[in-house]
Amino acid sequence: MARLTSLNEDEPAFLLRSAEELKPFVDKISEETLRTTLEHGVGYLHEGLSSLDQEVVSQLFEAGWIQVCVMSSSLCWGVPLSVHLVVVMGTQYYDRRENAYTDYPVTDLLQMIGHASRPLLDNSGKCVILCHAPRKEYYKKFLYEAFPVESHLHHFLHDNFNAEIVATVIENKQDAVDYLTWTFIYRRLTQNPNYYNLQGVSHRHLSDHLSELVENTLNDLEASKCITIEDDMDLSPLNLGMIASYYYISYTSIERFSSSLNSKTKMKGLLEILASASEYANLPIQPGEEEVLRRLINHQRFSFENPRCTDPHVKANALLQAHFSRQHVGGNLALDQREVLLYASRLLQAMVDVISSNGRLNLALLAMEVSQMVTQGMWERDSMLLQLPHFTKELAKRCQENPG
């Protein structure tokens, strides 16, 4: 768009102020391409821009100095801009987890459409959706007719029940069944029984389905040693269940920590157990990323035995070690590394509690040390000077060589 507007030798079509008035704002922009587009009345916003660049573009657009603003789809929720016309350039995005192009969620499309219409200026908003012809009727249907929303509670029921048992909201199996009757899933069971694998919609079918769902979920939690079932009815939380609920992590992760950590576990094993947590199971692997991960793995302190570069847990381990070594990773890998580190802090705190409950002091100290490594971005054997801002390995080495 910027290239097309720059071909016009007259005044830029989308710029409503002179170049002289715009210059003080353009000079604040750090990205060269954005400066050029702003001079022609076109701005753009994406996650890679600095906060100052995003703020300048937003202010120029809100003030009406520029007339076109191109945004990435993910910013539709975070940028409160109102416009006269919204153009949705395509309704699909590349889903890294599924390794395929996927339709935008309906909620995202509605949010994009909601930016049309400026308060106190427009009586109505306009939106143009550009999509593949076969999808046209689908989008017309969801825009003009009620769209069903289904519950996903049954996919996350284990952790939900565990938290409610810890909070003593659910104290027996009957409480668990009653709890479900107050949820959205109970309302949808009879409305769309096939979606929830319900055999019928009678009261008997509904009761049997809920009882089976509760029974299977509670048995899984008991097998994971998160809860105890007394007299085949009463429910009580156990230590592992309390830790999982407190740190908001999956019951399968806490079970893995409890069963895998022992007195012989060293740094390498602890990192492998940490990376095997269920929280990392959905870490996306992009096409062509395997080779990058393979090179990353080959340069880490701890080796991997027959690593599968398509395994998200292997990727989590590699990104953790790269963080400790302060190796630069860019693009989507940097975003994935940030997600890995956010989970790691919580998981390590839970790991310390599990180890302490088993009375293993040395292992607890090791887990605490790894937690400090995550915070500081360094190995335990590195110079303590690296904890200071702006200190590099080279500078720390020179300081140690010249203590005076």
VENSUL-V431381 format. One record per residue. N is the residue number from 1. RES is the residue in three letters. OMEGA is omega in radians with two decimals (999 if undefined). Layout:
N,RES,OMEGA / N,RES,OMEGA
This chain:
1,MET,3.13 / 2,ALA,3.14 / 3,ARG,-3.14 / 4,LEU,-3.12 / 5,THR,-3.12 / 6,SER,3.10 / 7,LEU,-3.14 / 8,ASN,-3.09 / 9,GLU,3.09 / 10,ASP,3.11 / 11,GLU,3.11 / 12,PRO,-3.01 / 13,ALA,-3.03 / 14,PHE,-3.14 / 15,LEU,-3.08 / 16,LEU,3.07 / 17,ARG,3.14 / 18,SER,3.13 / 19,ALA,3.14 / 20,GLU,3.12 / 21,GLU,-3.08 / 22,LEU,-2.98 / 23,LYS,-3.14 / 24,PRO,-3.14 / 25,PHE,-3.13 / 26,VAL,-3.12 / 27,ASP,3.12 / 28,LYS,-3.07 / 29,ILE,-3.12 / 30,SER,-3.10 / 31,GLU,-3.03 / 32,GLU,-3.11 / 33,THR,3.14 / 34,LEU,3.08 / 35,ARG,-3.11 / 36,THR,-3.11 / 37,THR,3.13 / 38,LEU,3.11 / 39,GLU,3.10 / 40,HIS,3.05 / 41,GLY,-3.13 / 42,VAL,3.07 / 43,GLY,3.05 / 44,TYR,-3.11 / 45,LEU,2.99 / 46,HIS,-3.01 / 47,GLU,-3.08 / 48,GLY,3.13 / 49,LEU,3.06 / 50,SER,-3.12 / 51,SER,3.12 / 52,LEU,3.11 / 53,ASP,3.14 / 54,GLN,-3.12 / 55,GLU,-3.14 / 56,VAL,3.14 / 57,VAL,-3.13 / 58,SER,-3.12 / 59,GLN,3.12 / 60,LEU,-3.13 / 61,PHE,3.13 / 62,GLU,3.14 / 63,ALA,3.12 / 64,GLY,3.14 / 65,TRP,3.02 / 66,ILE,-2.99 / 67,GLN,-3.11 / 68,VAL,3.07 / 69,CYS,3.13 / 70,VAL,-3.08 / 71,MET,2.99 / 72,SER,-3.02 / 73,SER,-3.07 / 74,SER,-3.13 / 75,LEU,-3.11 / 76,CYS,-3.14 / 77,TRP,-2.99 / 78,GLY,-3.09 / 79,VAL,-3.04 / 80,PRO,3.13 / 81,LEU,3.06 / 82,SER,-3.05 / 83,VAL,3.08 / 84,HIS,-3.08 / 85,LEU,3.04 / 86,VAL,3.05 / 87,VAL,3.10 / 88,VAL,-3.06 / 89,MET,3.14 / 90,GLY,-3.06 / 91,THR,3.13 / 92,GLN,3.06 / 93,TYR,3.14 / 94,TYR,3.14 / 95,ASP,-3.09 / 96,ARG,-3.13 / 97,ARG,-3.12 / 98,GLU,-3.12 / 99,ASN,-3.11 / 100,ALA,3.07 / 101,TYR,-3.04 / 102,THR,3.08 / 103,ASP,3.03 / 104,TYR,3.00 / 105,PRO,-3.13 / 106,VAL,-3.14 / 107,THR,3.12 / 108,ASP,3.12 / 109,LEU,3.12 / 110,LEU,3.11 / 111,GLN,3.10 / 112,MET,3.14 / 113,ILE,-3.10 / 114,GLY,3.10 / 115,HIS,3.13 / 116,ALA,-3.14 / 117,SER,3.13 / 118,ARG,-3.14 / 119,PRO,3.12 / 120,LEU,3.12 / 121,LEU,-3.08 / 122,ASP,3.02 / 123,ASN,3.13 / 124,SER,3.11 / 125,GLY,3.13 / 126,LYS,3.13 / 127,CYS,3.07 / 128,VAL,3.12 / 129,ILE,3.10 / 130,LEU,-3.07 / 131,CYS,3.06 / 132,HIS,-3.08 / 133,ALA,-3.14 / 134,PRO,-3.11 / 135,ARG,-3.05 / 136,LYS,-3.12 / 137,GLU,3.12 / 138,TYR,-3.10 / 139,TYR,3.05 / 140,LYS,-3.12 / 141,LYS,-3.08 / 142,PHE,3.10 / 143,LEU,-3.03 / 144,TYR,-3.13 / 145,GLU,3.10 / 146,ALA,-3.08 / 147,PHE,-3.09 / 148,PRO,3.07 / 149,VAL,-3.10 / 150,GLU,3.13 / 151,SER,3.05 / 152,HIS,-3.08 / 153,LEU,-3.09 / 154,HIS,3.10 / 155,HIS,-3.08 / 156,PHE,-2.99 / 157,LEU,-3.10 / 158,HIS,-3.11 / 159,ASP,3.11 / 160,ASN,3.11 / 161,PHE,-3.13 / 162,ASN,3.14 / 163,ALA,-3.12 / 164,GLU,3.09 / 165,ILE,3.10 / 166,VAL,-3.13 / 167,ALA,-3.13 / 168,THR,3.01 / 169,VAL,3.07 / 170,ILE,-3.11 / 171,GLU,3.07 / 172,ASN,-3.06 / 173,LYS,3.12 / 174,GLN,3.06 / 175,ASP,-3.13 / 176,ALA,3.10 / 177,VAL,3.12 / 178,ASP,3.13 / 179,TYR,-3.13 / 180,LEU,-3.12 / 181,THR,3.12 / 182,TRP,-3.09 / 183,THR,-3.14 / 184,PHE,-3.11 / 185,ILE,3.13 / 186,TYR,3.12 / 187,ARG,-3.06 / 188,ARG,-3.08 / 189,LEU,-3.11 / 190,THR,-3.12 / 191,GLN,-3.12 / 192,ASN,-3.02 / 193,PRO,-3.11 / 194,ASN,-3.12 / 195,TYR,-3.08 / 196,TYR,3.13 / 197,ASN,3.11 / 198,LEU,-3.05 / 199,GLN,3.14 / 200,GLY,-3.09 / 201,VAL,3.10 / 202,SER,3.14 / 203,HIS,3.14 / 204,ARG,3.12 / 205,HIS,-3.12 / 206,LEU,-3.13 / 207,SER,3.13 / 208,ASP,-3.12 / 209,HIS,3.13 / 210,LEU,3.14 / 211,SER,3.13 / 212,GLU,3.13 / 213,LEU,3.13 / 214,VAL,-3.10 / 215,GLU,-3.12 / 216,ASN,-3.12 / 217,THR,-3.11 / 218,LEU,3.10 / 219,ASN,3.09 / 220,ASP,3.13 / 221,LEU,3.11 / 222,GLU,3.12 / 223,ALA,3.12 / 224,SER,3.13 / 225,LYS,3.06 / 226,CYS,3.12 / 227,ILE,3.01 / 228,THR,3.12 / 229,ILE,-3.11 / 230,GLU,3.13 / 231,ASP,3.11 / 232,ASP,-3.10 / 233,MET,-3.02 / 234,ASP,-3.07 / 235,LEU,3.10 / 236,SER,3.13 / 237,PRO,3.02 / 238,LEU,-3.05 / 239,ASN,-3.11 / 240,LEU,3.11 / 241,GLY,3.12 / 242,MET,-3.14 / 243,ILE,3.14 / 244,ALA,-3.14 / 245,SER,-3.08 / 246,TYR,-3.10 / 247,TYR,3.07 / 248,TYR,3.08 / 249,ILE,-3.04 / 250,SER,3.12 / 251,TYR,3.12 / 252,THR,3.10 / 253,SER,-3.11 / 254,ILE,3.08 / 255,GLU,3.14 / 256,ARG,3.11 / 257,PHE,-3.08 / 258,SER,-3.06 / 259,SER,-3.03 / 260,SER,-3.08 / 261,LEU,3.10 / 262,ASN,-3.04 / 263,SER,-3.14 / 264,LYS,-3.10 / 265,THR,3.09 / 266,LYS,-3.08 / 267,MET,-3.11 / 268,LYS,-3.14 / 269,GLY,-3.14 / 270,LEU,3.11 / 271,LEU,3.12 / 272,GLU,3.12 / 273,ILE,3.10 / 274,LEU,-3.11 / 275,ALA,-3.13 / 276,SER,-3.12 / 277,ALA,-3.12 / 278,SER,-3.13 / 279,GLU,-3.12 / 280,TYR,-3.06 / 281,ALA,-3.10 / 282,ASN,3.09 / 283,LEU,-2.99 / 284,PRO,3.02 / 285,ILE,-3.08 / 286,GLN,3.06 / 287,PRO,3.14 / 288,GLY,-3.11 / 289,GLU,-3.09 / 290,GLU,-3.12 / 291,GLU,3.10 / 292,VAL,3.12 / 293,LEU,3.13 / 294,ARG,3.10 / 295,ARG,3.12 / 296,LEU,-3.13 / 297,ILE,-3.09 / 298,ASN,-3.10 / 299,HIS,-3.12 / 300,GLN,-3.11 / 301,ARG,-3.12 / 302,PHE,-3.11 / 303,SER,3.12 / 304,PHE,3.11 / 305,GLU,-3.13 / 306,ASN,-3.08 / 307,PRO,3.02 / 308,ARG,-3.05 / 309,CYS,3.06 / 310,THR,3.14 / 311,ASP,-3.12 / 312,PRO,3.14 / 313,HIS,3.05 / 314,VAL,3.11 / 315,LYS,3.13 / 316,ALA,3.12 / 317,ASN,-3.14 / 318,ALA,-3.14 / 319,LEU,3.07 / 320,LEU,-3.13 / 321,GLN,3.09 / 322,ALA,3.10 / 323,HIS,3.14 / 324,PHE,-3.13 / 325,SER,-3.10 / 326,ARG,3.05 / 327,GLN,-3.11 / 328,HIS,2.97 / 329,VAL,-3.06 / 330,GLY,3.05 / 331,GLY,-3.10 / 332,ASN,3.11 / 333,LEU,3.11 / 334,ALA,3.09 / 335,LEU,3.13 / 336,ASP,3.12 / 337,GLN,3.11 / 338,ARG,3.12 / 339,GLU,3.12 / 340,VAL,-3.10 / 341,LEU,3.10 / 342,LEU,3.10 / 343,TYR,-3.01 / 344,ALA,-3.11 / 345,SER,-3.14 / 346,ARG,-3.10 / 347,LEU,-3.14 / 348,LEU,3.07 / 349,GLN,3.08 / 350,ALA,3.14 / 351,MET,3.11 / 352,VAL,3.14 / 353,ASP,3.13 / 354,VAL,-3.12 / 355,ILE,-3.13 / 356,SER,3.13 / 357,SER,3.13 / 358,ASN,3.04 / 359,GLY,-3.13 / 360,ARG,-3.03 / 361,LEU,-3.08 / 362,ASN,3.13 / 363,LEU,3.09 / 364,ALA,3.10 / 365,LEU,3.11 / 366,LEU,3.12 / 367,ALA,3.09 / 368,MET,3.12 / 369,GLU,3.10 / 370,VAL,3.10 / 371,SER,3.08 / 372,GLN,3.10 / 373,MET,3.11 / 374,VAL,-3.12 / 375,THR,-3.04 / 376,GLN,-3.11 / 377,GLY,-3.12 / 378,MET,3.07 / 379,TRP,-3.11 / 380,GLU,-3.11 / 381,ARG,-3.12 / 382,ASP,3.12 / 383,SER,3.11 / 384,MET,3.14 / 385,LEU,-3.13 / 386,LEU,3.09 / 387,GLN,-3.13 / 388,LEU,3.14 / 389,PRO,3.04 / 390,HIS,3.10 / 391,PHE,3.06 / 392,THR,3.12 / 393,LYS,-3.13 / 394,GLU,-3.14 / 395,LEU,3.12 / 396,ALA,3.13 / 397,LYS,3.12 / 398,ARG,3.11 / 399,CYS,-3.14 / 400,GLN,3.11 / 401,GLU,-3.13 / 402,ASN,-3.05 / 403,PRO,-3.13 / 404,GLY,999
